[in-house]
Amino acid sequence: MQLQYLGETRWNNVFSGATIFTILLACLGLFGLIALTLAEHTKEIGVRKILGASIFDITWMIARQFVWLLLIASIIAIPVVLYGMREWLSDFAYRVDIQWFVFLLAIGLTTFLTLLTTAVQSVS
């Protein structure tokens, strides 16, 4: 029985490594995009700070556009992932249903990383 799923174990290792690399690459890209956006809005941010804007206000001003893009990407990606997972899992003897909270957790974690990256850039 274990030999039957040996290929799946190997693919799991490959996908785990690729996932970690992809997340790191995406965070670096997000860091660069936020740095570019902050450089474009330097004067606006300075005026807002002088007028009493908090770090949260400035962070939200910059992060808002990235959060919207993230939500649009999630709306597009969730049906594709659901279809792919159902097709892949249909070949297994024991079937596991995909829980909805997994998608909410992924979206929440991605949103948190986006806001954290924006906050780090906004403070400096």
Secondary structure, 3 states (H helix, E strand, C coil): CCHHHHHHHHHHHHHHHHHHHHHHHHHHHHHHHHHHHHHHCHHHHHHHHHCCCCHHHHHHHHHHHHHHHHHHHHHHHHHHHHHHHHHHHCCCCCCCCCCHHHHHHHHHHHHHHHHHHHHHHHHC
